[in-house]
């Protein structure tokens, strides 16, 4: 289901919890420790209000347990038919239960309806769990899709994965 402004706090909470769990040992601990639900809530509230990116949420027993944000590709030189998964996070308590896959399938359907032909996602090279998820969902690593990001003084590599939407 599409996110509403009432979901912003829960989206932010899942974002911080999943970020801290997924990136433990990858991102410097001091950077993980300063993640703020309040700051993320403000950003997600604004995104929900503007509609960019589009955000879908998954709930279990009336609790938000995951979400996916997607829209046009933010990559330079991306064509108008190229989309991007901007972020997808599932509460660690719900990992490996199909929540992420369900969110991806709904987002994929929405992107195809909107006329996109391909979709990409950037993944930290050390995040083997995420890479396994994307490969299972049909994404493949793009050979030239690499970039460096800095987090708390640590250089990290991101890899670009992509898949076609027509089929």
N, C-alpha and C positions, 0 to 999 in steps of 0.2 A: 504494500500500500504506500501511497505517496506520503512523505513526511509533512507534518503540519507544525506550526509554531510551537504547539504544546509538546512536540517531540524534541525540541532543541536541547533541553537539559539532558535527557536520556541519551541522545545521540552523542553529546559531548562526553558524557560519563563512559559510555561504551568505547568511544574513541580513545580516551586516556587510558582506561584499563587494558584494552587490547594492544595499544601502542606500547605500553610498559611491558606487557607480557611477551609480545612478539619480538620486540627489539632488545630484550635483555641479553647482554653479552655482545650485542652488535653496535648499538648506540651507546655513547658514554653514559654511565650511571647518573652523573650529575644532570645531564640533559633530560633523562627520563624522569628524574625526581622533581623537576620544576614544571612538569606538564600541568596545566591548569584547566579544570572543568569549566570554570567561569569564563576564561578567555575563549575557549573553544565554543562554549555555548553562544557567546555573542556572535562569533563568526558563523556558526551554523544557523542561528536565527536569521541573520542577514541573508545567507544563501537561500534559505527556505522562502523568505519574503521576495527575493528577486527571481527565484526559479532557476538560477544558474549557480552550481550544477543542479540537475534534477536529482532528488534524493528519494529512495525507496527504503522503507523500514520493514523489519521482520519482528513480530511479537510472539511471545509464548506466554500463556497464562496472563495476558494483559501487560506483560513486561517487555519493553523493547530489548531485543537480544542481538540485533545486528542491523546494519544499514549499508547501502551502496550509493555513491555519488558518481554521476556520469554526465557527459555532455560532449560538446565539440572538442576535438583534440586541441590541446594547448601547445603542441609542438610547432616550431617554426617550419614554414613551408608545408604544413599539413593542408590537404585539400578540403573542400567543403563536405566531402563524403566520408571524412575520417573522424571517428569519435574516440573518446578516451574514458576509461574508468579512472576517475580522479582519485577515488579511495573506496575501499571496502573493509569494514571491520565487523567482527563478531565478538561478543562477550566471551572471554576465555572459558567460562562455564558451559558454553554452547559450541565449542570447537568440535569438529569432526562429527557433527550431527546433521549435516546437510543444509544448514542455514545459509552459508555463503553460496553454495551451489544454487539454491532456490533464488536468492537475491540476484545472482548473476543471470539466471535464465529469464527472470522478469525484466531486468535491465536490457538484456540482449533483444528481447521482444520489442521493448519500447524504442530502442535505437534503430532496429530494422523498420519499424512503423514510421519513424522520422526520416527515413531515406538514407541512413548511413550505410556504407558498404563495408567498412572495416572498423575495428576498435583496437586500441592499444592500451597498455598499462605500464607504468614504470615501477620496478621492484628492486629493493636493495639486494645486491648480489649475494650477501650473506644470509638472506632470508629464504632458506631452503624450503620452509613450510609453505610460504606464499608461492614460490616457483612451482612446487609440486601441485598446488591448487590450480594455478593458471594452466599448466600443461594438461592436467586432467580435464580442464574446461575447453581445451582445444587451442590454446594460445601457444605460439612458438617464439623462441627468442629471435629477435632481429639481429643479424650479425653486426650491423653498423650502429645499433642502438645502445650506446653506452655514454654515460656522463658521470662526472664527479660532483658530489655534494659535500659540503662541510657541515658537521654537527658537533658543536662544543669542541672545536679544534681538531676533530678527527675527520680524515678524508674517507669518504665512503663511495663505492661505485654503485650506480643504478643501471639496470638493464631494462631495455624496452622489449616487451612481449606484445605480440599482435595476433589477431585472428580475423578472418573474413566473416561477414554477417550473412552472406548470401548462400545459405545451404545448411 
